[in-house]
Amino acid sequence: MSALTERITNKEKLGFGLGDAASHIVFDSSVAILAYFYTNIYGLSPAVMGTLFLVVRILDAITDPIMGAIADQTKSRWGRFRPWLLIICVPFAVSCVLVYSTPDFGQTAKIVYAVLAYIFMTIMYTAINIPYCSLGAAITADPQDNLSLQSWRFAIAPIGGAMGTALILPLADFIAPGDRATGMQWAMGIFGVIGCLMFLTCFLTTRERITPVKEENMNILRDVRILMKNDQWRILSVYNLAMLCGVVVRGSLLVYFVQYVLHQGSGIISIFMLATTVASVIGSLFAKSLGTWMCKIRASVWVNVLSALVGLLFFVLPTEYWIPAFIVHIALNLLQGINAPLQWSMITDANNYGEWKTQRRITGMNIAANIFVIKLGVAIGGALTGWGLAWFGYQAGVEQQSAEAIRGVLILFTVLPAIFYLITAFSIRYYRLTEDRMNDIIGDLRQSKFQTQS
């Protein structure tokens, strides 16, 4: 059986999914908890926090393509991408602890420490996550098998997301009652160790089957020029940027929404966070069936339109009770659970299309560029969150916020993400890699035929 079409086992899909669960310990906590940690526990102002998120992510403009190029050129008996899971898993765990540490420094020194710790975490995340995400395209090229692989991945990934979101506050309070700063540091240390073990399991249970058509020396500028010829990647960049802005703005503000708009404490916050995980898992299980039934592109359009409309319901719901908002929150995350496997399946398709179009397989650079765009969305979403809170007069570390600040939380939580989801839905309408077209492309690649030869 050809490596391009060899079927993969459920054991390998499970192991691959655990790698993303480890990544989501950092990613989900950065989206949902880190803003709250920096403003309400660490003591940064919202404006400083928002600027921190944006400035540090600028570093990814350098590190992401470099890591993608390094991964593409890696040669080992384990393949190009798997070795990095083994090398970086321990520093990755250490970075989790450092970011959630609160040193006894003056305000200026605390800002400097926050910047350095956040930079270290983003570098470690880049060094392990880009090879991990590239690994999916090296495991299989079959479109349906790849969608199944991504569905498993996003069904398992929320395990890590739950650690970094729903479980961190209860565990912190259990470890250090009355001292949430110390408790969060220890909680992230425990989750970092678990994430390290997940990456090791991913390393041991997966196999790289897809190799480049030809090997060339590392040349980042050449690979970037090749990438820019991929018109479908350019469309996905707009799609990914807008989607992540919406996801991050709403995710970052969830804690603020539950605490200040619904007037609920950490127990209900954790229930909302856990519902995010469970609903995302359930939603991801429907992605393959929905993508097969109505095509991935149409499915993604409708999922994002519905995400915009459902999210706006928060704006009109009564705030005296938290149950109505909780039900809407579940519906919204069911939709987002469907979206993630569709998104990454299309990223893999665009990588195969790029090889077919340019006769050069630059998986690491392709994934690095996509992850950079995703991180840019995270940075912009985080910055808009901090700046928006500052605009509406939110005060860091203050229990009682003004009516204007609470109104601002509600507006930012509902209207702003809806705008980004509609941009996402509009942009993906121009994506052209349908399943039929991808089957033709994979057939050409199997015969070493390319666009100029077809």
VMD Tcl script that draws the C-alpha trace (Angstrom):
set ca {
  {0.00 0.00 0.00}
  {1.29 3.48 -0.90}
  {2.43 5.67 2.00}
  {0.20 8.40 0.59}
  {-2.92 6.30 1.19}
  {-1.95 3.83 3.93}
  {-4.64 3.76 6.60}
  {-3.67 4.69 10.15}
  {-4.78 2.91 13.31}
  {-6.92 4.27 16.11}
  {-3.94 3.81 18.46}
  {-1.89 6.19 16.33}
  {-4.79 8.66 16.13}
  {-5.06 8.56 19.92}
  {-1.33 9.12 20.38}
  {-1.37 11.97 17.88}
  {-4.29 13.58 19.70}
  {-2.44 13.50 23.02}
  {0.22 15.75 21.50}
  {-2.36 18.44 20.91}
  {-3.82 17.91 24.39}
  {-0.37 18.84 25.72}
  {-0.22 21.90 23.48}
  {-3.65 23.05 24.61}
  {-2.54 23.24 28.24}
  {-0.62 26.36 27.20}
  {-2.82 27.54 24.32}
  {-6.15 27.37 26.15}
  {-4.81 28.86 29.36}
  {-3.31 31.70 27.30}
  {-6.73 32.32 25.75}
  {-8.98 31.88 28.79}
  {-6.96 32.36 31.99}
  {-3.76 34.31 31.37}
  {-5.47 37.70 30.94}
  {-7.35 37.16 34.23}
  {-4.12 36.00 35.92}
  {-2.17 39.06 34.78}
  {-4.85 41.62 35.77}
  {-6.44 40.11 38.89}
  {-3.56 38.11 40.44}
  {-0.24 39.31 39.01}
  {-1.36 42.97 39.11}
  {-0.79 44.28 35.57}
  {-3.11 46.96 34.24}
  {-5.36 45.88 31.31}
  {-3.53 48.23 28.92}
  {-0.12 46.81 29.86}
  {-1.46 43.26 29.63}
  {-2.90 43.88 26.15}
  {0.33 45.45 24.93}
  {2.34 42.56 26.39}
  {0.28 40.04 24.41}
  {0.78 41.93 21.16}
  {4.47 42.84 21.48}
  {5.68 39.41 22.53}
  {3.87 37.74 19.63}
  {5.85 39.91 17.20}
  {8.75 37.62 18.08}
  {6.83 34.80 16.39}
  {7.34 36.57 13.07}
  {10.96 35.46 13.42}
  {10.80 32.20 15.36}
  {7.89 30.52 13.54}
  {9.37 30.41 10.00}
  {12.81 29.60 11.42}
  {11.40 26.65 13.35}
  {9.40 25.53 10.32}
  {12.51 25.59 8.14}
  {14.57 23.77 10.79}
  {11.91 21.08 11.12}
  {11.72 20.64 7.33}
  {15.49 20.08 7.22}
  {15.69 17.76 10.22}
  {16.93 14.27 9.37}
  {16.77 11.44 11.88}
  {15.72 7.82 12.17}
  {12.49 9.12 13.77}
  {11.67 11.45 10.87}
  {11.66 15.23 10.53}
  {9.11 16.25 13.16}
  {8.87 13.60 15.89}
  {12.37 14.23 17.38}
  {11.32 17.71 18.49}
  {8.59 16.28 20.69}
  {11.31 14.41 22.57}
  {13.77 17.31 22.75}
  {11.47 20.16 23.83}
  {8.91 18.47 26.11}
  {10.83 19.19 29.35}
  {11.61 22.90 28.62}
  {7.96 23.22 27.57}
  {6.87 22.02 31.03}
  {9.28 24.44 32.75}
  {7.90 27.38 30.75}
  {4.39 26.66 32.07}
  {5.61 27.16 35.65}
  {7.59 30.32 34.93}
  {4.71 32.17 33.26}
  {2.35 31.49 36.17}
  {4.88 32.53 38.82}
  {4.42 35.80 40.74}
  {7.83 37.05 41.96}
  {8.06 39.53 44.82}
  {9.40 42.37 42.65}
  {8.56 46.01 42.15}
  {6.06 46.90 39.43}
  {8.67 47.63 36.73}
  {10.61 44.45 37.50}
  {7.39 42.44 37.46}
  {6.58 43.76 33.98}
  {10.08 42.80 32.80}
  {9.74 39.34 34.33}
  {6.30 38.86 32.72}
  {7.72 39.79 29.31}
  {10.73 37.45 29.62}
  {8.70 34.52 30.96}
  {6.05 34.96 28.27}
  {8.73 35.14 25.56}
  {10.30 31.92 26.85}
  {6.94 30.15 26.84}
  {6.11 31.30 23.30}
  {9.51 30.08 22.06}
  {9.06 26.67 23.70}
  {5.52 26.46 22.36}
  {6.78 27.28 18.86}
  {9.64 24.78 19.09}
  {7.34 21.88 19.96}
  {4.00 22.85 18.40}
  {5.17 23.57 14.85}
  {6.80 20.12 14.49}
  {3.74 18.56 16.14}
  {1.28 20.26 13.78}
  {3.52 19.41 10.81}
  {3.46 15.78 11.91}
  {-0.19 15.38 10.87}
  {0.68 16.06 7.22}
  {3.54 13.54 7.44}
  {1.34 10.77 8.86}
  {-1.18 10.62 5.99}
  {-2.09 12.47 2.80}
  {-5.49 10.84 2.26}
  {-8.15 13.61 2.67}
  {-10.70 11.47 4.54}
  {-8.09 9.79 6.73}
  {-6.63 13.19 7.49}
  {-10.04 14.57 8.48}
  {-10.47 11.54 10.75}
  {-7.01 12.14 12.26}
  {-7.85 15.79 12.90}
  {-11.24 14.84 14.38}
  {-9.50 12.51 16.86}
  {-7.00 15.25 17.59}
  {-9.64 17.82 18.46}
  {-11.71 15.32 20.41}
  {-8.69 14.62 22.63}
  {-7.12 18.12 22.72}
  {-9.71 19.54 25.15}
  {-8.28 17.25 27.86}
  {-5.31 19.62 27.97}
  {-7.61 22.59 27.53}
  {-9.57 21.54 30.62}
  {-6.35 21.41 32.65}
  {-5.34 24.90 31.58}
  {-8.82 26.38 32.09}
  {-11.54 24.53 34.02}
  {-9.27 22.74 36.49}
  {-6.58 25.32 37.22}
  {-8.59 27.55 39.59}
  {-10.12 24.70 41.68}
  {-6.76 22.92 41.88}
  {-4.99 26.17 42.81}
  {-7.48 26.81 45.61}
  {-7.08 23.21 46.80}
  {-3.27 23.34 46.83}
  {-2.97 26.78 48.46}
  {-6.25 27.98 50.01}
  {-6.32 31.76 50.13}
  {-3.12 32.09 48.05}
  {-4.20 31.73 44.44}
  {-0.85 32.97 43.08}
  {1.06 30.10 44.71}
  {-1.72 27.65 43.90}
  {-1.72 28.51 40.19}
  {2.06 28.15 40.01}
  {1.89 24.63 41.49}
  {-1.14 23.68 39.39}
  {0.62 24.64 36.15}
  {3.69 22.73 37.31}
  {1.59 19.58 37.65}
  {-0.08 20.16 34.29}
  {3.32 20.82 32.68}
  {4.57 17.39 33.79}
  {1.40 15.76 32.44}
  {1.87 17.63 29.15}
  {5.45 16.38 28.94}
  {4.23 12.77 29.29}
  {1.58 13.36 26.61}
  {4.20 14.56 24.14}
  {6.34 11.49 24.87}
  {3.34 9.25 24.21}
  {2.72 11.05 20.91}
  {6.36 10.52 19.97}
  {6.21 6.79 20.73}
  {2.91 5.98 18.99}
  {3.13 7.88 15.69}
  {5.03 7.27 12.44}
  {5.99 9.60 9.61}
  {5.04 8.14 6.22}
  {5.10 11.14 3.86}
  {8.52 12.41 2.75}
  {9.41 15.40 0.55}
  {9.62 14.89 -3.19}
  {13.11 16.33 -3.15}
  {15.57 17.51 -0.54}
  {17.23 20.93 -0.69}
  {19.40 22.94 1.68}
  {17.61 25.21 4.14}
  {16.66 28.55 2.60}
  {14.00 30.41 4.53}
  {13.49 33.21 2.01}
  {13.10 30.69 -0.83}
  {10.55 28.70 1.18}
  {8.60 31.87 2.01}
  {8.49 32.79 -1.69}
  {7.24 29.28 -2.51}
  {4.61 29.55 0.23}
  {3.32 32.86 -1.10}
  {2.59 31.22 -4.46}
  {0.01 29.06 -2.67}
  {-3.19 31.05 -3.23}
  {-5.24 28.69 -1.02}
  {-2.85 29.27 1.88}
  {-3.37 33.02 1.51}
  {-7.15 32.56 1.79}
  {-6.71 30.35 4.85}
  {-4.53 33.03 6.45}
  {-7.41 35.53 6.46}
  {-9.74 32.76 7.69}
  {-7.42 31.70 10.53}
  {-6.64 35.26 11.62}
  {-10.28 36.30 11.88}
  {-11.37 33.07 13.56}
  {-8.70 33.24 16.25}
  {-9.42 36.88 16.99}
  {-13.03 35.93 17.69}
  {-12.14 32.84 19.72}
  {-9.57 34.68 21.85}
  {-11.66 37.77 22.58}
  {-14.58 35.66 23.79}
  {-12.37 33.11 25.56}
  {-10.34 35.77 27.38}
  {-13.48 37.56 28.54}
  {-15.39 34.49 29.72}
  {-14.04 34.76 33.28}
  {-14.88 38.47 33.39}
  {-18.36 37.82 31.92}
  {-19.26 35.17 34.49}
  {-17.83 37.12 37.42}
  {-19.02 40.66 36.65}
  {-22.04 40.28 34.34}
  {-23.54 37.08 35.78}
  {-22.22 37.83 39.30}
  {-20.93 34.30 39.87}
  {-17.80 33.00 41.59}
  {-14.97 30.60 40.77}
  {-17.18 27.51 41.07}
  {-19.50 28.60 38.25}
  {-16.49 29.88 36.27}
  {-15.01 26.37 36.38}
  {-18.35 24.88 35.28}
  {-18.37 27.20 32.24}
  {-14.75 26.27 31.48}
  {-15.47 22.55 31.77}
  {-18.53 22.94 29.53}
  {-16.21 24.53 26.94}
  {-14.12 21.36 26.96}
  {-16.98 18.86 26.89}
  {-18.95 20.73 24.21}
  {-15.82 21.09 22.05}
  {-15.17 17.34 22.26}
  {-18.76 16.51 21.29}
  {-18.70 19.03 18.46}
  {-15.45 17.66 17.03}
  {-17.02 14.20 16.78}
  {-19.49 15.56 14.23}
  {-16.87 17.30 12.08}
  {-16.04 14.35 9.82}
  {-19.68 13.45 9.16}
  {-20.68 17.06 8.55}
  {-17.66 17.74 6.33}
  {-18.42 14.62 4.27}
  {-22.15 15.38 4.01}
  {-22.01 19.02 2.95}
  {-18.28 19.53 2.13}
  {-15.80 21.14 4.50}
  {-16.06 24.58 2.94}
  {-19.83 24.94 3.19}
  {-19.79 23.41 6.67}
  {-17.23 25.97 7.84}
  {-19.23 28.87 6.37}
  {-22.38 27.87 8.23}
  {-20.60 27.02 11.47}
  {-19.06 30.51 11.63}
  {-22.27 32.31 10.66}
  {-24.11 30.42 13.39}
  {-21.29 31.14 15.86}
  {-21.77 34.87 15.23}
  {-25.54 34.71 15.65}
  {-25.56 32.42 18.70}
  {-22.90 34.55 20.41}
  {-25.04 37.66 20.07}
  {-27.70 36.01 22.22}
  {-25.54 36.76 25.29}
  {-26.27 40.44 24.70}
  {-30.04 40.02 25.19}
  {-30.17 37.25 27.81}
  {-31.26 38.07 31.37}
  {-28.27 38.26 33.71}
  {-30.15 37.46 36.94}
  {-29.69 33.74 36.24}
  {-26.64 32.00 34.86}
  {-28.36 28.92 33.37}
  {-29.62 30.62 30.12}
  {-26.13 31.96 29.43}
  {-24.70 28.53 30.22}
  {-26.96 26.86 27.62}
  {-25.95 29.38 24.96}
  {-22.30 28.88 25.93}
  {-22.65 25.12 25.36}
  {-24.28 25.65 21.94}
  {-21.52 28.05 20.91}
  {-18.75 25.64 21.89}
  {-20.45 22.74 20.11}
  {-20.13 24.84 16.96}
  {-16.50 25.70 17.69}
  {-15.75 22.02 18.31}
  {-16.91 21.31 14.75}
  {-14.81 24.15 13.38}
  {-11.37 23.08 14.59}
  {-11.01 19.74 12.70}
  {-12.36 21.39 9.54}
  {-9.81 24.17 9.93}
  {-6.79 21.88 10.32}
  {-7.94 19.48 7.64}
  {-8.03 22.40 5.20}
  {-4.56 23.48 6.34}
  {-3.24 20.00 5.47}
  {-5.05 20.07 2.12}
  {-3.46 23.44 1.34}
  {-0.04 21.94 2.11}
  {-0.61 19.08 -0.35}
  {-1.98 21.53 -2.91}
  {1.15 23.67 -2.49}
  {3.38 20.68 -3.22}
  {1.30 19.84 -6.30}
  {1.48 23.44 -7.52}
  {5.16 24.21 -6.80}
  {6.81 20.74 -6.80}
  {8.21 21.53 -3.34}
  {6.88 20.09 -0.06}
  {7.54 22.65 2.70}
  {5.32 21.18 5.41}
  {7.19 22.77 8.30}
  {7.19 26.23 6.69}
  {3.53 25.85 5.71}
  {2.49 24.89 9.23}
  {4.78 27.53 10.76}
  {3.15 30.21 8.63}
  {-0.33 29.01 9.60}
  {0.59 28.90 13.27}
  {2.10 32.36 13.03}
  {-1.18 33.66 11.62}
  {-3.06 31.83 14.38}
  {-0.73 33.30 17.02}
  {-1.16 36.72 15.45}
  {-4.90 36.24 15.90}
  {-4.26 35.28 19.53}
  {-2.08 38.39 19.96}
  {-4.57 40.76 18.35}
  {-7.46 39.17 20.25}
  {-5.56 39.44 23.53}
  {-4.53 43.02 22.82}
  {-8.09 44.01 21.91}
  {-9.27 42.42 25.15}
  {-6.83 44.39 27.29}
  {-7.25 47.66 25.43}
  {-11.04 47.23 25.36}
  {-11.18 46.67 29.10}
  {-9.00 49.74 29.65}
  {-11.23 51.80 27.31}
  {-14.30 50.96 29.38}
  {-12.51 51.76 32.65}
  {-11.82 48.28 34.05}
  {-9.59 48.45 37.14}
  {-7.07 45.64 37.73}
  {-7.45 43.81 41.04}
  {-10.64 45.68 42.04}
  {-13.55 43.51 43.17}
  {-16.30 46.07 42.42}
  {-16.17 47.38 38.85}
  {-18.08 50.38 37.51}
  {-21.31 49.99 35.53}
  {-19.48 51.24 32.44}
  {-16.74 48.61 32.84}
  {-19.32 45.82 33.21}
  {-21.20 47.10 30.17}
  {-17.88 47.07 28.30}
  {-17.26 43.43 29.25}
  {-20.67 42.51 27.82}
  {-20.11 44.41 24.56}
  {-16.62 43.01 24.05}
  {-17.83 39.48 24.88}
  {-20.70 39.50 22.37}
  {-20.42 41.99 19.52}
  {-16.68 41.93 18.78}
  {-16.38 38.11 18.34}
  {-19.49 38.10 16.12}
  {-17.80 40.52 13.72}
  {-14.74 38.29 13.47}
  {-16.81 35.13 12.92}
  {-18.65 36.79 10.03}
  {-15.31 37.79 8.47}
  {-14.21 34.15 8.86}
  {-17.34 32.85 7.12}
  {-16.97 35.34 4.26}
  {-13.27 34.60 3.65}
  {-13.58 30.79 3.45}
  {-16.15 31.07 0.64}
  {-13.19 31.73 -1.68}
  {-11.37 28.51 -0.69}
  {-11.43 26.05 -3.61}
  {-9.95 22.76 -2.32}
  {-13.05 20.57 -2.33}
  {-12.81 16.85 -1.61}
  {-13.10 15.97 -5.31}
  {-10.31 18.35 -6.23}
  {-8.09 17.06 -3.41}
  {-8.64 13.45 -4.53}
  {-7.40 14.46 -8.00}
  {-4.39 16.24 -6.50}
  {-3.48 13.28 -4.27}
  {-3.82 11.01 -7.32}
  {-1.35 13.21 -9.20}
  {1.10 13.27 -6.28}
  {0.93 9.49 -6.05}
  {2.16 9.39 -9.64}
  {4.67 12.22 -9.09}
  {2.65 14.51 -11.35}
  {2.34 18.22 -10.67}
  {0.25 21.15 -11.87}
  {2.60 22.09 -14.69}
  {2.57 18.47 -15.88}
  {-1.20 17.81 -15.50}
}
mol new
graphics top color blue
foreach p $ca { graphics top sphere $p radius 0.5 }
foreach p [lrange $ca 0 end-1] q [lrange $ca 1 end] { graphics top cylinder $p $q radius 0.2 }
display resetview
